Amino acid sequence: MASGWTETVSPFHPGERDVQERMGVRDIENWARKVVRSHIPDDQRAFYRALPYLVAAARDKHDCPWVTLLTGPEGFVTSPDPEVLKMATTPIAGDALEDALLSDSHVGLLGIELATRRRNRVNGRIQKDENGIIVFSVDQAFGNCPQYIRERQWRRIENEPAGAPRRHISLTPSQRDWIASADTFFIASGYDGNGEGESPTNGMDASHRGGEPGFVDVVSNTQIRFPDYAGNNHFNTIGNLVLDPRAGFLFVDFVTGSLLQLTGRANIDWDSAAVTAIPGARRLVTFNIEAIVELPAAVALRWDATADSVRSLRLIEKIRESEDITSFVFEARDGGPLPKYEAGQYLPIELDIEGADASVGRTYSLSGSPTAENYRISVKREPRGLASRFLHDEVEVGAFVNARTPSGDLILPCDKCPVVLVSAGVGITPMAAMLHTLAAEDGDRPVWFVHGARNSTYHALAAEMRALAANRSGIKLHIAYSKPLVGDEIGKDYDSVGRVDAALIRSFVSIPEAHYLLCGPMAFMADIQNALEKAGVPGAQIHSESFGPAG
């Protein structure tokens, strides 16, 4: 199904394009047309059907934006076709959006699974309300980078009555404490086209924001402020706020199921000294509160705190793998066994960085063998990356870091099917772990390992991958160098000149039942996925994960 975008129709509205221009990422539009779709892909439809709640952003009758949680029984979200979601639910009594989700209303939805950090956004409008079922028509659907999402396992409770709604125009002391200790909130923003007519870029947007506990500063009883970090370079929320400063905030008490809804107006600090004083911050957003709704025990869901799963690790090896990638090998500080993981999963770690007010959380793919007694991550040094620079430049053998249980759903999808592992740059890291697993298997199912690098200087884990491929029959490697050095030898160091793309892959992979696993920059994956789908590969046989903002 086509994405709905053409060379003359942008998936971004003027505010988003203005911010992209300001931040020097306007070329993102060329590939965003491939990942911002006018329908929900089948794997995401299944994702929505399994969720116990959705985040929803809309406007009330006074045109004020708010955001809430929509919950329901198992399977309350269905998707009869790729352009429609149905939700057997309504906002609870007293919710700021209780009477707002009406026919023709613009709504932004965010599906987010905190336990796996997976999320997907859809924007559109309510088609109709039929007997308590909200029918939602999709204008835009797209995935998101998983940074700054705190992992939480949910559970459902029974028969706990909700408390009476409380309405305020300024924060109470308990609400101030609630916000000041939060590591997560959701934000509603929107764009109405300013008389430009109907467009898929018009409407509401629901977005997630996260950081270390206390990252939201309570300036006063009517004002809060938060740092905006690097994301996917779409600038949906910031672009909306540039054109319309009205916004809604939602804070969730994950222990009690209570909701705190705020509406008001935001302004953006782009480059003051206050911005540079916060490590990793790209902007500061100040929010002036105009109205508050507190909903005690509003939802019949509870989330387990993440603190229980934190484990202290000791760095036992630091290995430079290439010009910009270094591996870090950790063991448990107490010498005990580490939780097992599946090849392709990532390790959430927390770093104590001088100048940061709290621990800095990041996730890095595990690149070693899942059968090893230690954890290995291989990290690319980003020039502006707070955590990666700290790891490369400051962390030495013997240092300690905190980590949580490995997680993630980019894993080998089957036991016997042919698999094609496709990566570029530091995207090699989860594929390396998968090749460890595949090389240790009995049997000889077909495996292709296809990787793109600039040249031998930037080719991480090269000798290790060659040794694994030689470990059993049925594994074939293909390495593409985009700019080989004079001393790089074709047939030894690399197999072709140029970048990895779908045409290259299809030139030596023709098995219909093969599954493709992709990891690399978002534009790289979007190009390959779209080309594979056009070549007839079912979407269910293509699996991908981005390692961060588009590059």
C-alpha positions in Angstrom: 0.0 0.0 0.0 1.4 3.4 -0.9 2.5 5.8 1.8 0.4 8.7 0.5 3.3 11.1 0.0 4.7 12.4 -3.3 7.6 14.6 -4.3 5.3 17.6 -4.1 3.4 16.7 -0.9 5.3 16.8 2.3 4.5 14.7 5.4 5.5 17.8 7.5 3.6 21.1 8.0 5.3 24.5 7.9 6.1 24.6 11.6 7.9 21.2 11.5 9.8 22.2 8.3 10.9 25.5 9.9 12.4 23.7 12.9 14.1 21.1 10.7 15.6 24.0 8.7 16.7 25.7 12.0 18.3 22.4 13.2 19.9 21.7 9.8 18.0 18.4 9.1 15.8 19.4 6.1 17.0 16.5 4.1 15.0 14.2 6.5 12.0 14.9 4.3 13.4 12.8 1.4 13.2 9.6 3.4 10.4 10.5 5.8 7.9 10.0 2.9 8.9 6.3 3.1 8.3 5.9 6.9 5.4 8.2 7.5 2.5 6.2 6.1 -1.1 6.9 5.5 -2.0 3.4 7.0 -0.9 1.2 9.8 1.4 -1.7 8.8 0.2 -5.2 9.8 2.8 -5.7 12.5 1.8 -2.4 14.1 -1.9 -3.3 13.8 -1.1 -6.4 15.9 0.8 -4.3 18.3 -2.2 -2.0 18.9 -4.5 -4.9 19.4 -2.4 -6.2 22.2 -2.1 -3.0 24.1 -4.0 -2.4 27.4 -4.1 1.4 26.9 -3.6 4.2 24.4 -2.5 7.7 24.9 -4.9 10.1 23.3 -4.6 13.8 22.5 -7.6 16.0 21.5 -9.2 19.4 22.2 -12.1 20.2 24.4 -15.1 22.3 23.5 -13.1 25.5 24.3 -10.4 24.4 21.9 -7.9 23.6 24.7 -5.6 20.6 24.1 -5.5 17.8 26.7 -4.1 14.3 26.8 -5.4 11.2 28.6 -5.2 7.4 28.8 -7.8 5.3 27.1 -8.1 1.9 28.6 -10.4 -1.1 28.2 -10.6 -4.9 28.6 -8.3 -7.3 26.7 -8.5 -6.6 23.0 -10.4 -3.3 23.4 -8.5 -2.0 20.4 -9.1 -3.6 17.0 -8.1 -2.8 13.4 -10.5 -4.0 10.8 -8.3 -2.6 8.1 -5.0 -0.7 7.9 -6.6 2.7 7.8 -8.9 2.2 10.9 -8.6 1.6 14.6 -11.7 0.9 16.7 -11.6 1.4 20.5 -14.3 0.0 22.7 -13.8 2.6 25.4 -14.5 6.2 26.3 -12.8 8.7 28.7 -13.9 8.3 32.3 -16.3 10.7 34.0 -14.5 13.9 34.9 -11.7 13.5 32.4 -10.8 16.7 30.6 -11.7 14.9 27.3 -14.9 13.3 28.6 -17.1 14.9 25.9 -14.4 15.6 23.3 -14.0 12.5 21.3 -16.9 13.1 18.9 -17.4 12.5 15.2 -14.9 14.5 13.0 -12.7 15.4 16.0 -9.0 15.5 15.3 -7.2 13.0 17.6 -3.6 12.0 18.1 -2.9 8.5 19.4 0.3 7.0 20.8 0.6 3.3 21.3 3.4 2.6 23.8 4.6 -0.5 25.5 6.7 0.6 28.4 8.1 -2.9 29.1 9.7 -3.2 25.7 10.0 0.5 24.9 8.2 0.0 21.6 5.9 2.8 20.4 4.0 3.9 17.4 2.0 7.1 16.7 -1.1 7.6 14.6 -2.8 10.9 13.9 -6.3 11.2 12.3 -9.9 11.9 13.2 -12.9 10.3 14.7 -15.1 8.9 11.9 -18.1 8.2 14.2 -19.1 6.9 17.6 -21.1 3.8 17.2 -22.6 2.4 20.5 -19.6 3.3 22.6 -17.0 2.3 20.1 -14.7 5.0 18.8 -13.9 4.6 15.1 -10.6 6.3 14.3 -9.5 7.0 10.7 -5.7 7.2 10.1 -4.1 10.2 8.4 -0.5 9.5 9.4 1.3 6.5 11.1 4.9 6.2 12.1 7.3 4.6 14.5 9.6 6.3 17.0 13.1 6.0 18.4 12.9 4.4 21.8 15.3 6.7 23.8 14.3 7.9 27.2 11.5 5.4 27.8 11.5 3.9 31.2 10.8 0.1 31.2 7.7 -0.8 33.3 5.7 -4.0 33.4 1.9 -3.5 33.8 -0.8 -5.5 35.5 -4.5 -5.1 35.7 -6.4 -4.7 39.0 -10.1 -5.3 39.8 -12.8 -3.3 41.4 -10.9 -0.3 42.8 -13.3 2.7 42.5 -11.9 5.9 41.0 -11.9 9.0 43.2 -13.8 12.2 42.5 -12.1 14.4 39.9 -10.4 17.5 41.3 -10.1 20.7 39.3 -7.6 23.5 39.9 -6.0 26.5 38.3 -2.7 26.1 40.1 -0.6 23.2 41.4 -1.2 21.9 44.9 1.9 20.8 47.0 1.2 17.1 46.3 0.9 17.8 42.5 4.2 19.7 42.6 5.8 16.7 44.2 4.2 14.4 41.7 5.6 16.3 38.7 9.0 16.9 40.3 9.6 13.2 40.8 8.3 12.1 37.4 10.5 10.4 34.8 7.7 10.3 32.2 4.9 12.5 30.8 2.8 12.8 27.6 2.2 15.9 25.7 -0.6 17.0 23.4 -0.1 19.6 20.6 -1.7 20.3 17.3 -1.8 22.2 14.0 -5.0 23.2 12.3 -3.7 24.3 8.9 -4.4 28.0 9.5 -7.1 28.0 6.8 -5.0 26.1 4.3 -7.6 23.4 3.9 -7.6 19.7 4.7 -4.2 18.0 4.9 -2.9 14.8 6.6 -0.4 17.1 8.4 -3.3 18.9 10.2 -4.6 17.7 13.5 -3.5 16.6 16.9 -0.4 14.8 18.1 0.3 12.7 21.2 3.9 12.3 22.2 6.1 10.9 25.0 8.8 12.7 26.9 11.1 11.1 29.4 14.2 11.6 31.4 15.7 11.0 34.8 13.4 11.5 37.8 13.2 15.2 38.4 13.9 16.2 34.7 10.7 18.4 34.8 11.4 21.5 36.9 8.4 22.9 38.8 9.2 26.6 38.5 6.0 27.8 40.3 2.5 26.7 41.0 1.5 27.7 37.5 4.7 27.0 35.5 6.9 24.0 34.7 9.9 23.5 32.5 11.5 20.5 30.8 14.6 19.9 28.6 13.9 18.6 25.1 16.5 16.0 23.9 17.5 14.7 20.5 14.8 12.5 18.9 13.9 11.4 15.4 14.3 14.9 13.8 10.6 15.0 12.8 10.0 17.8 15.4 6.3 17.0 15.5 5.6 18.5 18.9 8.1 21.4 18.7 6.9 22.2 15.2 3.3 22.3 16.4 4.3 24.6 19.3 6.1 27.0 17.0 2.8 27.7 15.2 0.4 27.1 18.1 1.8 27.3 21.7 -1.3 25.6 23.2 -0.5 22.2 24.7 -1.7 19.6 27.2 0.4 17.5 29.6 -0.4 14.2 31.3 1.5 12.8 34.2 0.7 9.2 35.3 1.1 7.9 38.8 2.2 4.4 37.8 1.7 3.1 41.4 -1.9 4.3 42.0 -3.2 4.6 38.4 -4.0 8.3 39.0 -3.8 10.9 36.2 -2.8 14.5 36.3 -3.9 16.5 33.3 -2.7 20.1 32.5 -3.5 22.5 29.7 -1.9 25.8 28.9 0.7 27.5 26.7 4.3 26.7 26.0 7.3 28.7 24.9 10.7 27.5 23.6 14.1 28.5 24.7 16.4 27.5 21.8 19.9 28.4 22.9 20.3 30.3 26.1 22.8 29.5 28.8 20.1 27.6 30.6 19.9 25.2 27.7 23.6 24.5 27.6 23.7 24.0 31.4 21.7 20.8 31.0 23.8 17.9 29.5 22.2 16.6 26.3 19.4 19.2 26.1 18.7 20.7 22.7 16.0 23.1 23.9 14.0 24.1 27.0 10.3 24.2 26.9 8.4 26.3 29.6 4.8 25.5 30.1 2.4 28.0 31.7 -0.6 26.2 33.3 -4.1 27.5 32.7 -6.2 24.6 34.0 -5.7 21.3 35.9 -7.7 18.1 36.3 -6.6 15.4 38.7 -8.2 11.9 38.4 -7.4 9.7 41.4 -7.1 5.9 40.6 -8.5 6.7 37.2 -7.4 3.5 35.4 -7.4 -0.1 36.4 -3.8 -0.6 35.5 -0.7 -0.5 37.6 3.0 -0.5 36.6 5.9 -2.0 38.5 8.7 0.4 39.4 12.0 -0.1 37.4 14.3 0.2 40.4 13.8 -3.5 41.3 15.6 -4.6 38.2 18.7 -2.4 38.4 22.0 -4.4 38.6 25.5 -3.1 39.2 28.1 -4.1 36.5 31.9 -3.9 36.4 33.7 -3.1 33.2 36.3 -5.9 32.6 37.4 -5.1 29.0 37.4 -2.1 26.7 38.2 -3.0 23.1 38.6 -0.5 20.2 36.8 -2.2 17.3 37.1 0.5 14.6 37.8 4.2 14.2 34.5 5.1 16.0 33.2 2.0 17.7 34.5 0.5 21.0 33.3 -2.6 22.8 32.7 -2.6 26.5 32.5 -6.0 28.3 30.8 -6.2 31.7 30.4 -8.7 34.5 28.1 -8.6 37.5 29.7 -6.6 40.3 28.7 -9.2 42.8 30.1 -12.0 40.7 26.7 -13.7 40.3 25.0 -14.8 37.1 23.6 -12.2 34.8 20.0 -12.5 33.4 20.0 -14.3 30.0 19.0 -12.5 26.9 18.1 -13.3 23.3 20.3 -12.3 20.4 19.2 -8.9 19.1 18.1 -7.5 22.5 19.6 -4.4 24.1 21.0 -3.5 27.5 19.6 -0.4 29.4 22.4 1.2 31.3 22.7 4.2 33.6 25.8 6.4 33.8 26.9 8.9 36.5 28.3 11.7 34.4 29.9 14.8 36.0 27.7 17.8 35.5 24.5 15.8 35.1 21.9 16.3 37.8 21.0 12.6 37.8 22.1 9.3 36.2 22.0 9.3 32.4 20.1 6.4 30.9 20.8 4.9 27.5 20.2 1.6 25.7 22.8 -0.2 23.6 22.4 -3.5 21.7 24.3 -6.5 23.1 26.8 -7.6 20.5 28.3 -10.7 22.0 27.2 -14.3 22.4 24.0 -14.8 24.5 25.6 -17.9 26.0 28.5 -15.8 27.4 28.7 -15.2 31.1 29.2 -11.5 30.6 27.5 -8.7 28.6 29.2 -6.9 25.7 28.0 -3.7 24.1 29.7 -2.0 21.1 29.1 1.8 21.1 29.7 4.3 18.4 31.2 7.6 19.6 28.9 10.4 18.5 30.5 13.9 18.5 27.6 15.4 20.4 26.6 12.2 22.3 26.7 12.8 26.0 26.7 9.1 26.9 28.8 7.7 24.1 31.5 10.4 24.6 31.6 9.6 28.3 31.9 5.9 27.6 34.7 6.3 25.0 36.6 9.0 26.8 36.1 8.5 30.5 35.0 5.0 31.4 38.0 2.6 32.0 38.3 -1.0 33.1 37.2 -1.4 36.7 34.5 1.2 36.5 30.9 0.4 37.6 27.6 1.2 35.8 24.1 0.3 36.7 22.0 -1.7 34.2 18.5 -3.2 34.0 17.4 -6.5 32.5 18.1 -6.8 28.7 14.9 -6.4 26.6 13.8 -5.6 23.1 11.8 -7.5 20.4 14.3 -7.5 17.4 15.1 -11.2 17.8 15.4 -14.2 15.5 11.8 -14.8 14.4 12.0 -18.6 13.8 14.1 -21.7 14.5 14.6 -23.1 11.0 13.7 -20.4 8.4 16.4 -18.8 6.3 17.4 -15.4 7.7 19.1 -12.4 6.1 20.9 -10.1 8.6 21.3 -6.6 7.1 23.2 -3.8 8.8 25.1 -0.6 8.2 27.6 1.1 10.5 27.0 0.5 14.2 23.8 -1.3 13.2 26.1 -4.4 13.1 25.8 -4.8 16.9 22.5 -6.8 17.3 23.4 -8.7 14.1 26.7 -9.8 15.6 24.9 -11.3 18.5 22.5 -13.1 16.1 25.4 -14.5 14.1 26.9 -15.9 17.3 23.6 -17.7 17.9 23.3 -18.9 14.3 26.9 -20.1 14.0 26.4 -22.3 17.1 23.3 -24.0 15.8 23.0 -27.5 14.7 22.1 -27.9 11.0 22.8 -25.7 8.1 19.8 -23.4 7.5 20.7 -20.6 5.1 22.0 -17.4 6.6 23.2 -14.3 4.9 25.1 -11.6 6.8 25.1 -8.4 4.7 26.9 -5.4 6.2 27.9 -1.9 4.9 30.8 0.1 6.1 32.8 3.0 4.8 36.1 1.0 4.7 38.3 -1.3 6.8 39.0 1.6 9.2 35.3 1.9 10.1 34.5 -1.9 9.8 33.9 -3.1 13.4 34.0 -6.8 14.4 35.2 -7.8 10.9 37.5 -10.7 11.9 35.0 -12.0 14.5 32.2 -12.1 12.0 34.4 -13.9 9.4 35.3 -16.5 12.0 31.7 -17.1 13.0 30.7 -17.5 9.3 33.4 -20.1 8.9 32.2 -22.0 11.9 29.4 -23.9 10.0 28.1 -24.4 6.5 25.2 -22.4 5.2 26.4 -19.0 6.4 27.4 -16.5 3.7 28.9 -13.0 4.3 28.8 -10.1 2.0 30.5 -6.9 3.0 30.1 -3.6 1.0 32.5 -0.7 1.4 31.2 2.7 0.2 34.7 4.3 0.1 37.4 1.5 0.3 41.0 2.5 1.1 43.9 1.9 -1.2 45.0 -1.0 1.0 41.6 -2.6 1.3 41.5 -5.9 -0.7 38.4 -7.0 -2.5 37.6 -10.6 -1.9 39.3 -10.4 1.5 38.3 -7.3 3.3 35.1 -6.6 1.3 33.0 -8.1 -1.5 31.5 -5.1 -3.4 31.9 -1.3 -3.7 28.9 0.9 -2.8 26.2 0.9 -0.3 24.0 -1.9 0.9 20.5 -1.7 -0.7 17.6 -4.0 -1.6 18.9 -4.6 -5.1 22.2 -5.9 -3.8 20.5 -8.2 -1.3 18.1 -9.6 -3.8 20.9 -10.3 -6.2 22.0 -13.2 -4.1 18.9 -14.0 -1.9 15.9 -15.4 -3.7 14.3 -17.8 -1.2 10.7 -16.7 -0.7 10.4 -17.9 2.9 13.5 -15.9 4.0 13.1 -13.4 6.9 15.0 -10.1 6.8 16.3 -8.4 9.9 17.5 -4.8 9.4 19.4 -2.4 11.7 21.0 0.9 10.8 20.1 4.5 10.2 16.4 5.0 9.7 16.7 6.2 6.1 18.8 3.1 5.3 16.1 0.8 6.7 13.2 2.7 5.2 14.8 2.4 1.7 15.4 -1.3 2.0 12.1 -2.2 3.6 10.1 -0.3 0.9 12.1 -1.9 -1.9 11.7 -5.4 -0.4 8.0 -4.9 -0.1 7.7 -3.7 -3.7 9.7 -6.8 -4.7 7.0 -9.0 -3.1 8.5 -9.8 0.3 5.6 -9.9 2.9 5.9 -7.2 5.6 5.6 -10.0 8.2 9.0 -11.3 7.0 10.8 -7.9 7.5 11.9 -7.0 11.0 13.8 -3.8 11.9 15.1 -1.6 14.7 16.6 1.9 14.7 19.6 2.6 16.9 18.8 6.3 17.3 18.0 9.6 15.5 18.1 9.6 11.7 21.6 10.1 10.3 
